[in-house]
């Protein structure tokens, strides 16, 4: 099971909407896209929603994490 997703793994979607992935349906909002556009390396936690009538898994993006900045080695 996928727990987190990056913009790259989401196919660098450019529009808000509902997208089908191998793990189920993912809803991406304009706010989610704004974060990815500002921080392309951010990863979001997938939040599973209750299953609908069709029984397909549904997700939306939850909390996000930013990559740690690269640290320079002392003396460089």
Secondary structure, DSSP 8 states (H G I E B T S, - for coil): ---EEETTTTT---S-EEEEETTEEEEE-HHHHHHHHH-TT-EEEEEEE---TT---EEEEEEEE--------TT-
